[in-house]
Amino acid sequence: MIAALAPERAAELESVLHYRELTRPNRAQRRILDEIFGKLQKARDFHDAPVGMAFRLLVEKTLLFLALRHDISRLMATPLAGYLFEGDDRKSETKEKALHQDFYGSLKMSDLARHVDTEVWEIGGGRVDVLLSFDDFRFVVEIKRELDDPSPEGLRQYLGQSVLYHSTDVKLGLLLVVDLTEKRSGPPSLEKSIWVDRSRPKASDDWRYVVVAVVPGNRRRPSDTETGEAEPA
């Protein structure tokens, strides 16, 4: 297929394919994606081929973003990523803004770059944090901070606002939350940091599907981490 393209288009495609190979999910991450995409089979819009392909790519980029924020050390983190670590004395709303900027920047350096915008008004009667626009559909990313309960049950309080932005478009979106609770024994594993929920304003409405992704803030140094539950294997 590449051989049939003009030289400049072939070079561009080869570059994209090389980038995709370097950044593709590992075995454990592919297992997580398979579980998420399996649950999204219930969403009608996910079966619309262009919509489903684009949303798969957004979810994959989000998972890779999460994985890097789990792994990155203070030594290699940029000043913007200080919100990830214990001891960062910025206000919680400033840390939420830092996550917003961090995630937006990561999408702008991905193969979704030309589709991404931020602080966009006139959607759902307000302003959305991050918008991904395609030819005739869009996805909204809502960004929040959580100080008390980062569990799936605790974060469902934000689904109402998140799905409001689906009212006039496809019923798929993303909720990205920075978890600012204390983490004496470390953050939850990657598998427990991303899942699928659904919500609707009332029973007569269609379900609207949201992939919820939780970024671990207030991370301790590994050497300061306390042992959680443990027993003989």
Rosetta blueprint (number, residue, H / E / L):
1 M L
2 I H
3 A H
4 A H
5 L L
6 A L
7 P H
8 E H
9 R H
10 A H
11 A H
12 E H
13 L H
14 E H
15 S H
16 V H
17 L H
18 H H
19 Y H
20 R H
21 E H
22 L H
23 T L
24 R L
25 P L
26 N L
27 R H
28 A H
29 Q H
30 R H
31 R H
32 I H
33 L H
34 D H
35 E H
36 I H
37 F H
38 G H
39 K H
40 L H
41 Q H
42 K H
43 A L
44 R H
45 D H
46 F H
47 H H
48 D L
49 A H
50 P H
51 V H
52 G H
53 M H
54 A H
55 F H
56 R H
57 L H
58 L H
59 V H
60 E H
61 K H
62 T H
63 L H
64 L H
65 F H
66 L H
67 A H
68 L H
69 R H
70 H H
71 D H
72 I L
73 S L
74 R L
75 L L
76 M L
77 A L
78 T L
79 P H
80 L H
81 A H
82 G H
83 Y H
84 L H
85 F E
86 E L
87 G L
88 D L
89 D L
90 R L
91 K L
92 S H
93 E H
94 T H
95 K H
96 E H
97 K H
98 A H
99 L H
100 H H
101 Q H
102 D H
103 F H
104 Y H
105 G H
106 S H
107 L H
108 K H
109 M L
110 S L
111 D L
112 L L
113 A H
114 R H
115 H H
116 V E
117 D E
118 T E
119 E E
120 V E
121 W E
122 E E
123 I E
124 G L
125 G L
126 G E
127 R E
128 V E
129 D E
130 V E
131 L E
132 L E
133 S E
134 F L
135 D L
136 D L
137 F L
138 R E
139 F E
140 V E
141 V E
142 E E
143 I E
144 K E
145 R E
146 E E
147 L L
148 D L
149 D L
150 P L
151 S L
152 P H
153 E H
154 G H
155 L H
156 R H
157 Q H
158 Y H
159 L H
160 G H
161 Q H
162 S H
163 V H
164 L H
165 Y L
166 H L
167 S L
168 T L
169 D L
170 V L
171 K L
172 L E
173 G E
174 L E
175 L E
176 L E
177 V E
178 V E
179 D E
180 L L
181 T L
182 E L
183 K L
184 R L
185 S L
186 G L
187 P L
188 P L
189 S L
190 L H
191 E H
192 K H
193 S L
194 I E
195 W E
196 V E
197 D E
198 R E
199 S E
200 R L
201 P L
202 K L
203 A L
204 S L
205 D L
206 D L
207 W L
208 R E
209 Y E
210 V E
211 V E
212 V E
213 A E
214 V E
215 V E
216 P E
217 G L
218 N L
219 R E
220 R L
221 R L
222 P H
223 S H
224 D H
225 T L
226 E L
227 T L
228 G L
229 E L
230 A L
231 E L
232 P L
233 A L
